[in-house]
Amino acid sequence: LPVPGAAEAMNQLADYVKANGDDYALMVVTNDWHPYDHCSFAPNGGPWPVHCVQNSEGAATYWPLLEALYQSETETLFLQKGDLRHREEYSIVQNTLDNSLLADADCQYQHVDVCGIAGDVCVLNTLRDLLPIVGTDRLRVLTRFAPSLDGGKALQTFIDENGIATL
């Protein structure tokens, strides 16, 4: 999804992963993986432009971030969401298959850091879904790596209202 500042934020996230990736027990990358005729696309009556079409460059993990992940010694789990033609999934938790893979991930975690493109859509919905599972004491948002369509207002409001830590 075209979001202002996304490339800069993902470059900074790649630098963060290079510097801190080995401090994590597991890193999880989620990508939209939409069929060409996905219900969320404007030509199909949805609210969004065509984006992240399966097997296209737009659905790929941003190359500098991918390199940083592969250079880290920490295991990275790649998950996809929004892969069903007639169903939108703004959060990885909404994808039944990948949610079960995430739940089965063999790691003990002290905290869950969340960031990504479309802070006011995908990141916000992921936080909403993770909050009852993880709780505020272990949930953190890396806001500088979460560019938003609304300039970060909705994400910051949710963080403030729920007492979620930022990093």
Backbone torsions as a table, in degrees:
resi	resn	phi	psi	omega
1	LEU	NA	128.5	-179.1
2	PRO	-68.2	113.8	-178.9
3	VAL	-126.1	127.6	178.9
4	PRO	-57.1	134.7	177.9
5	GLY	81.0	6.2	-176.0
6	ALA	-63.9	-46.8	-178.2
7	ALA	-61.5	-44.3	179.0
8	GLU	-61.7	-44.3	-180.0
9	ALA	-64.2	-39.6	-179.6
10	MET	-72.5	-32.5	173.4
11	ASN	-63.9	-42.4	177.8
12	GLN	-66.3	-37.1	176.6
13	LEU	-65.0	-39.9	177.2
14	ALA	-60.0	-42.3	177.1
15	ASP	-63.7	-39.9	178.4
16	TYR	-63.1	-43.2	179.3
17	VAL	-64.3	-40.7	177.7
18	LYS	-60.9	-39.3	-177.2
19	ALA	-82.9	-29.5	-170.9
20	ASN	-127.6	-4.3	-174.1
21	GLY	-56.2	-36.0	-177.8
22	ASP	-73.1	-8.6	177.4
23	ASP	-82.3	-8.4	-177.1
24	TYR	-96.1	148.2	175.4
25	ALA	-77.5	-32.2	-178.5
26	LEU	-158.6	140.5	171.8
27	MET	-115.7	135.4	-179.0
28	VAL	-119.1	127.2	177.5
29	VAL	-112.4	128.3	175.9
30	THR	-115.2	140.7	178.9
31	ASN	-128.8	141.4	164.9
32	ASP	-65.3	142.4	-176.6
33	TRP	-142.3	67.1	-171.0
34	HIS	-83.6	139.8	168.4
35	PRO	-63.1	158.0	-176.9
36	TYR	-56.3	-32.0	-176.7
37	ASP	-108.6	38.0	-176.3
38	HIS	-60.7	145.1	-176.6
39	CYS	-63.7	-21.9	-177.3
40	SER	-82.4	-9.1	-176.5
41	PHE	-78.7	139.3	-179.5
42	ALA	-52.6	-41.7	178.5
43	PRO	-62.2	-17.0	179.7
44	ASN	-106.2	13.2	178.6
45	GLY	93.3	2.7	-179.9
46	GLY	-87.2	176.7	-175.9
47	PRO	-87.9	-8.1	-169.5
48	TRP	-114.2	152.7	171.0
49	PRO	-68.4	162.0	176.8
50	VAL	-60.6	128.4	-178.4
51	HIS	-155.4	156.4	173.3
52	CYS	49.9	46.6	179.8
53	VAL	-73.5	134.6	-178.5
54	GLN	-46.2	135.5	177.0
55	ASN	66.3	13.4	177.1
56	SER	-102.9	164.9	177.1
57	GLU	-59.1	-34.6	-179.4
58	GLY	-66.5	-20.4	179.4
59	ALA	-93.1	-6.1	-176.7
60	ALA	-77.0	155.2	171.3
61	THR	-68.3	134.9	-178.4
62	TYR	-54.1	126.7	-169.8
63	TRP	-54.1	-50.0	179.4
64	PRO	-59.7	-35.4	177.1
65	LEU	-69.4	-42.2	178.6
66	LEU	-59.2	-44.2	177.4
67	GLU	-60.1	-44.8	-179.9
68	ALA	-62.8	-40.1	179.1
69	LEU	-63.8	-44.1	-179.3
70	TYR	-70.0	-25.5	178.3
71	GLN	-80.0	-16.4	178.7
72	SER	-77.4	152.2	176.8
73	GLU	-84.3	-9.1	-179.0
74	THR	-79.0	139.5	176.6
75	GLU	-63.3	139.8	175.6
76	THR	-119.3	130.1	177.6
77	LEU	-105.7	123.4	-180.0
78	PHE	-102.2	123.0	-178.1
79	LEU	-126.1	154.1	-178.9
80	GLN	-125.9	146.8	179.5
81	LYS	-135.9	164.7	-179.4
82	GLY	69.7	29.2	-173.7
83	ASP	-92.0	-0.6	177.5
84	LEU	-102.5	134.4	-173.0
85	ARG	-55.8	-41.1	-172.7
86	HIS	-105.3	18.8	-177.8
87	ARG	-140.0	129.2	175.0
88	GLU	-91.3	142.3	176.8
89	GLU	-135.0	98.7	-179.8
90	TYR	-80.2	-11.6	-178.7
91	SER	-131.7	143.8	177.2
92	ILE	-63.4	-26.1	179.9
93	VAL	-65.4	-24.0	-179.7
94	GLN	-78.5	-14.7	179.2
95	ASN	-88.6	110.9	-172.5
96	THR	-57.8	-47.8	-178.2
97	LEU	-63.9	-51.9	-176.0
98	ASP	-72.2	-29.3	175.7
99	ASN	-63.4	-39.7	178.7
100	SER	-68.4	-36.0	176.1
101	LEU	-64.3	-40.8	179.3
102	LEU	-65.3	-43.0	179.6
103	ALA	-64.5	-31.1	-179.1
104	ASP	-85.8	-4.6	-179.0
105	ALA	-56.7	127.5	-174.0
106	ASP	-86.7	81.7	176.6
107	CYS	-152.4	148.4	171.3
108	GLN	-100.2	124.3	-176.3
109	TYR	-120.5	143.5	174.4
110	GLN	-89.0	-29.3	179.3
111	HIS	-153.8	160.7	176.0
112	VAL	-121.1	116.3	177.5
113	ASP	-96.1	133.9	-177.8
114	VAL	-124.1	136.2	174.8
115	CYS	-159.4	174.4	175.4
116	GLY	146.9	178.6	-177.4
117	ILE	-77.2	143.1	-177.0
118	ALA	70.3	62.4	179.8
119	GLY	-56.0	-31.7	-178.3
120	ASP	-87.6	-2.0	179.7
121	VAL	-123.0	-79.3	-174.5
122	CYS	-68.9	-46.0	-179.8
123	VAL	-64.7	-45.9	-179.9
124	LEU	-59.9	-46.1	179.6
125	ASN	-67.6	-35.1	175.6
126	THR	-63.8	-43.0	177.1
127	LEU	-60.6	-44.8	178.8
128	ARG	-57.1	-42.1	-178.0
129	ASP	-76.0	-32.7	-178.9
130	LEU	-80.7	-27.8	-175.1
131	LEU	-52.2	-50.2	179.1
132	PRO	-70.2	-19.7	-179.6
133	ILE	-85.5	-47.3	-173.3
134	VAL	-94.3	-36.7	-177.3
135	GLY	85.3	159.4	-176.8
136	THR	-69.7	-24.2	-177.1
137	ASP	-70.9	-21.1	-179.5
138	ARG	-116.6	-4.6	-177.4
139	LEU	-95.4	130.7	177.8
140	ARG	-136.3	151.5	179.5
141	VAL	-118.9	128.6	174.4
142	LEU	-90.8	80.7	-169.5
143	THR	-62.4	-30.5	-178.5
144	ARG	-69.7	-13.0	177.1
145	PHE	-111.5	31.5	-178.7
146	ALA	-137.1	65.3	179.7
147	PRO	-62.3	143.8	-173.9
148	SER	-125.9	155.0	175.6
149	LEU	-68.8	-28.8	-177.5
150	ASP	-99.9	15.1	-179.5
151	GLY	77.9	9.0	176.4
152	GLY	98.0	2.8	-175.1
153	LYS	-63.2	-52.6	-176.7
154	ALA	-63.5	-42.1	179.5
155	LEU	-63.1	-46.9	-179.1
156	GLN	-64.3	-38.8	177.7
157	THR	-60.9	-44.5	179.4
158	PHE	-64.4	-42.0	178.3
159	ILE	-60.3	-48.2	-178.4
160	ASP	-65.1	-44.5	-177.9
161	GLU	-65.5	-26.6	-176.6
162	ASN	-107.9	1.5	177.2
163	GLY	64.6	36.4	179.9
164	ILE	-85.4	136.8	-180.0
165	ALA	-73.3	151.6	173.3
166	THR	-120.4	157.4	-179.1
167	LEU	-134.9	NA	NA
